[in-house]
Amino acid sequence: MAKRVGITITQHLLSQQRQNPEATGAFTILLNELIVAAKVISKEVNKAGLADILGATGEINVQEEQVQKLDVYANRVIMERMQHIGQLCCMGSEEIADLIDIPRQYPKGNYILLFDPLDGSSNIDVNISIGTIFGIYKKVSDETDINFLLSDVLQPGYKQVAAGYFIYGSSTMMVYTTGNGVHGFTLYPSVGEFLLSHENIQIPERGKTYSVNESNYHYWDDNTKALVEYFKAKDKETGRPYTSRYVGSLVADFHRNLLKGGIFMYPADFKDPKKPQGKLRLMVEANPLAMVVKQAGGYASDGNGPILEIQPSELHQRVPLFIGSKKDVELAEEFLSGKRR
């Protein structure tokens, strides 16, 4: 791997593009502009404590959550950076109720960008890693009117042409896949470029870590409770108990488990009658990370089957999520189906 350090994302994309005779370069332009947006966001995140961009705005978003100042900033940066490139027909954001149209003065393309501009933003003021999650689809119709594009957007996750995330922590990283493995790039501030640092990431088949918000324990069904009790039980033969690691930032918990193995869980619960399927969004959180983990040899499930095969019915659909090492997630499915107690 040492000899590959120094490869930029653009070089990496172009090398993959050369292997596809049908590639036009449009996707490379799209991803490059998204990278510019992430660099801008990263810079603001790094100086958040020194500027007036911490805390809530006082507004509530479409998810009925407090909007953080950096949420608004990150959302605006991505929208403004991406709308002019001529490769998108529309966008969808976790922060905005409806699809985002491309302004009339800019040309439209055949790609759809769905994103969570700043996942984990409630942790900003305590300096925990946060991130931007994205999934990219290809338009399937000839429609150009935003009022008729929702059916193009509501595609199952396996139809994504690319997915990934940026994580803003002790260093800023981009992890992405175009369906040909998972690759990680670290931002080197001195040169202003993301350089290849993690090539062909593979998640361990089984981990030793579970990540879940156990304060919701009393709102879970019996099968979910049994699963968590299994991970906590002592058993030398199976390497239990698992270690509990949960910081409340999906992208941070997922990234750790992707590199070291383990399972992240956000089960359905009855804590909030408005959210019987849990908290996480299918289109902007679960699907992109599900594509990443599958390409790394892992698995993502809603407890009944693959996340990537769910046919979405709405833009902001919520879904239970069990994601990480393949054998751990398959074990979770056994418990959740009642086949194992």
C-alpha atoms as one frame of an Amber mdcrd trajectory, in Angstrom:
protein
   0.000   0.000   0.000   2.880   2.390   0.757   3.781   2.793  -2.916   0.196
   3.889  -3.724   0.167   6.789  -1.270   0.056  10.021  -3.272  -2.727   8.990
  -5.640  -5.483  11.610  -5.668  -9.163  10.841  -5.948  -9.181  12.296  -9.473
  -6.371   9.941 -10.527  -8.214   7.054  -8.927 -11.490   7.917 -10.673  -9.796
   8.308 -14.036  -8.025   4.958 -13.689 -11.392   3.290 -13.070 -13.004   5.275
 -15.881 -10.462   3.950 -18.384 -11.684   0.441 -17.612 -15.203   1.415 -18.740
 -15.425   2.203 -22.465 -18.872   3.779 -21.954 -17.604   6.322 -19.399 -18.070
   9.957 -20.435 -16.330  11.779 -17.600 -19.601  13.294 -16.336 -19.469  11.270
 -13.138 -15.882  12.362 -12.458 -16.943  16.008 -12.767 -19.821  15.380 -10.348
 -17.690  13.692  -7.715 -14.910  16.263  -7.999 -17.335  19.079  -7.239 -18.715
  17.149  -4.262 -15.144  16.833  -3.002 -14.713  20.611  -3.232 -17.882  21.049
  -1.151 -16.525  18.627   1.471 -13.249  20.566   1.683 -15.185  23.759   2.359
 -17.328  22.051   5.018 -14.256  20.467   6.603 -12.606  23.856   6.954 -15.660
  25.290   8.709 -16.026  22.254  10.997 -12.394  22.598  12.049 -12.869  26.204
  13.118 -16.417  25.803  14.464 -15.385  26.519  18.049 -13.815  29.818  16.986
 -16.759  31.091  14.957 -20.440  31.744  15.514 -21.570  28.532  13.820 -22.135
  26.302  16.831 -25.501  25.506  18.338 -29.078  25.337  17.105 -30.800  27.836
  14.818 -34.101  27.478  16.649 -35.681  25.843  13.591 -37.011  22.289  13.201
 -36.268  20.352  10.006 -38.459  17.915   8.065 -37.288  15.135  10.419 -38.637
  17.145  13.399 -35.111  17.612  14.712 -33.326  20.739  15.917 -31.455  22.357
  13.042 -27.832  23.152  13.875 -26.097  26.163  12.361 -23.499  23.963  10.691
 -26.304  21.805   9.224 -27.619  24.848   7.409 -24.148  25.836   6.257 -23.233
  22.348   4.995 -26.557  21.973   3.207 -26.135  25.321   1.456 -22.538  24.591
   0.433 -23.445  21.273  -1.189 -26.456  22.714  -2.995 -24.555  25.731  -4.321
 -21.483  23.731  -5.351 -23.477  21.011  -7.120 -26.258  22.884  -8.900 -24.134
  24.478 -11.625 -22.112  21.475 -12.872 -24.629  20.311 -15.474 -24.627  16.652
 -14.404 -27.615  16.589 -12.022 -31.333  16.540 -12.735 -32.206  17.092  -9.069
 -30.990  16.600  -5.503 -32.493  15.381  -2.249 -31.334  16.469   1.204 -32.085
  15.150   4.682 -32.733  18.776   5.669 -35.312  19.653   2.986 -38.797  18.191
   2.630 -39.051  18.198  -1.169 -36.735  17.438  -4.047 -34.274  20.206  -4.876
 -34.565  21.478  -8.429 -31.646  22.682 -10.532 -31.996  26.432 -11.219 -33.178
  27.263 -14.732 -29.949  29.050 -15.686 -27.945  25.821 -15.353 -28.042  22.760
 -17.631 -29.434  19.493 -16.302 -27.856  16.057 -16.471 -28.797  12.453 -15.800
 -27.619  11.973 -12.215 -29.445  12.293  -8.890 -27.575  13.225  -5.703 -29.088
  12.322  -2.324 -27.255  13.427   0.804 -27.203  13.991   4.530 -25.171  17.214
   4.706 -23.941  16.815   8.271 -24.698  13.523   9.998 -24.203  13.567  13.765
 -24.461  17.340  13.948 -25.853  17.268  17.501 -22.301  16.260  18.508 -20.619
  19.286  16.938 -20.178  21.263  20.126 -18.562  18.305  21.968 -15.989  17.709
  19.210 -17.111  14.203  18.141 -16.547  13.134  14.527 -19.376  14.026  12.153
 -19.786  13.494   8.445 -21.493  13.932   5.080 -23.196  10.874   3.549 -24.097
  10.647  -0.146 -25.642   8.301  -2.688 -25.765   8.825  -6.460 -28.323   7.367
  -8.873 -28.819   7.528 -12.628 -32.108   8.928 -13.916 -34.229   6.228 -15.563
 -36.784   8.343 -17.451 -36.622  11.199 -19.950 -38.461  13.498 -17.560 -36.942
  16.900 -16.734 -39.750  18.561 -14.739 -39.022  18.423 -11.000 -42.706  17.727
 -10.346 -42.404  14.360 -12.093 -38.940  13.201 -11.003 -39.824  11.532  -7.713
 -40.247   8.108  -9.343 -36.706   8.444 -10.726 -35.449   9.221  -7.243 -37.272
   6.404  -5.447 -35.025   3.606  -6.661 -33.847   0.728  -4.457 -30.339   1.105
  -3.101 -28.795  -1.574  -5.303 -29.276   0.814  -8.253 -26.882   3.391  -6.817
 -23.962   4.057  -9.145 -21.838   5.387  -6.302 -22.037   6.010  -2.574 -19.842
   7.070   0.276 -19.176   9.546   3.022 -16.809  12.203   4.273 -15.857  12.041
   7.937 -14.617  15.129   9.749 -12.595  14.035  12.755  -8.952  14.037  13.837
  -8.386  13.978  10.089 -10.840  14.412   7.217 -11.437  11.302   5.134 -13.503
  10.339   2.120 -14.616   6.722   1.736 -16.422   5.825  -1.480 -17.373   3.067
  -3.879 -18.505   2.985  -7.489 -19.238  -0.730  -7.297 -15.617  -1.776  -7.653
 -14.410  -2.044  -4.057 -14.224   0.526  -1.276 -11.402   3.043  -1.097 -10.461
   5.636   1.517  -8.687   8.944   0.985  -7.302  11.278   3.651  -7.206  15.050
   3.225  -3.670  16.410   3.418  -4.189  20.096   4.343  -0.676  21.084   3.271
  -1.431  20.165  -0.346  -5.208  20.571  -0.253  -5.847  17.130  -1.732  -7.418
  13.858  -0.677  -4.745  11.191  -1.148  -5.258   7.430  -1.191  -4.700   6.037
   2.298  -6.973   2.949   2.522  -7.097   0.868  -0.645  -9.655  -1.913  -1.121
 -11.095  -1.768   2.400 -12.450  -5.112   3.630 -14.531  -5.342   6.793 -13.773
  -8.386   9.002 -16.345 -11.154   8.531 -17.122 -11.063  12.257 -16.381  -8.314
  14.740 -16.141  -7.877  18.497 -18.024  -4.594  18.805 -21.706  -3.670  18.867
 -22.934  -0.094  18.543 -26.441   0.746  19.716 -28.221   3.312  21.858 -29.067
   1.102  24.836 -31.114   3.836  26.498 -33.872   2.734  24.104 -33.795  -0.822
  25.506 -37.239  -0.627  27.096 -38.767   0.487  23.777 -37.518  -2.539  21.815
 -39.377  -5.760  21.134 -38.293  -8.976  22.872 -36.277 -10.255  19.897 -34.177
  -7.090  19.767 -33.589  -7.245  23.513 -32.483 -10.889  23.189 -30.004  -9.940
  20.463 -28.357  -7.261  22.600 -28.273  -9.572  25.620 -26.510 -12.151  23.420
 -23.773  -9.652  22.530 -23.340  -8.795  26.224 -23.262 -12.387  27.498 -19.977
 -14.032  28.427 -18.963 -16.982  26.239 -15.306 -17.747  25.569 -15.979 -20.004
  22.585 -17.711 -17.254  20.595 -15.509 -14.417  21.854 -18.229 -12.755  23.896
 -19.015 -10.418  25.433 -18.687  -7.940  22.590 -17.389  -4.467  23.401 -19.956
  -1.682  23.365 -18.986   1.422  21.378 -21.588   4.089  20.579 -21.085   7.830
  20.156 -24.399   8.794  18.548 -22.858   9.776  15.221 -23.786   7.186  12.579
 -20.909   7.974  10.263 -18.362   7.771  13.117 -19.698   4.482  14.501 -19.965
   2.988  11.007 -16.453   4.075  10.004 -14.887   2.476  13.071 -16.729  -0.793
  12.470 -15.911  -0.758   8.750 -12.208  -0.739   9.542 -12.199  -2.940  12.651
 -15.326  -5.086  12.372 -18.563  -5.044  14.323 -22.238  -4.197  13.983 -24.124
  -0.904  14.194 -27.804  -1.165  15.105 -30.678   1.302  15.148 -33.722  -0.960
  15.648 -37.377  -0.121  15.274 -38.905   0.954  18.582 -42.111   2.321  20.055
 -40.545   5.303  21.809 -42.032   7.750  19.312 -45.346   6.759  17.657 -44.384
   8.937  14.673 -41.224   6.892  14.095 -42.186   3.219  14.471 -39.385   2.193
  12.107 -36.685   3.967  14.087 -34.799   7.138  13.363 -32.592   6.586  10.316
 -33.459   7.557   6.753 -33.381   4.932   4.007 -32.396   7.137   1.085 -29.747
   9.427   2.570 -28.229   7.263   5.321 -29.008   3.546   5.114 -28.735   2.992
   1.344 -25.379   4.757   0.805 -23.726   3.016   3.763 -25.300  -0.300   2.747
 -23.644  -0.051  -0.669 -20.308   0.790   0.943 -20.449  -2.095   3.409 -21.525
  -4.602   0.758 -18.600  -3.633  -1.467 -16.327  -4.115   1.559 -17.649  -7.633
   2.156 -20.184  -6.746   4.839 -23.957  -6.635   4.990 -26.799  -4.226   5.800
 -30.282  -5.357   6.799 -33.527  -3.921   8.129 -33.808  -7.050  10.272 -35.778
  -8.950   7.641 -33.588  -8.708   4.559 -31.123  -6.553   2.590 -31.488  -2.793
   2.905 -30.416  -2.438  -0.721 -33.451  -4.357  -1.982 -36.082  -2.202  -0.263
 -38.318  -0.378  -2.743 -38.687   3.114  -1.255 -42.119   4.707  -1.125 -41.148
   8.211   0.004 -38.122  10.475   0.009 -37.737  10.644   3.799 -38.688   7.045
   4.574 -37.300   5.678   7.834 -35.983   2.170   8.294 -34.418  -0.022  11.010
 -30.723  -0.559  10.323 -28.353  -3.398  11.209 -25.067  -2.912   9.379 -21.483
  -4.129   9.577 -19.663  -7.465   9.619 -21.570 -10.026   7.556 -21.836 -12.796
  10.162 -22.862 -10.376  12.912 -25.676  -8.909  10.802 -26.844 -12.370   9.703
 -26.911 -13.352  13.381 -29.038 -10.276  14.090 -31.524 -11.390  11.438 -31.812
 -14.796  13.115 -32.669 -13.181  16.450 -35.061 -10.641  14.964 -36.968 -13.332
  13.067 -37.346 -15.318  16.291 -35.329 -18.258  14.940 -32.788 -17.829  17.714
 -33.198 -16.778  21.345
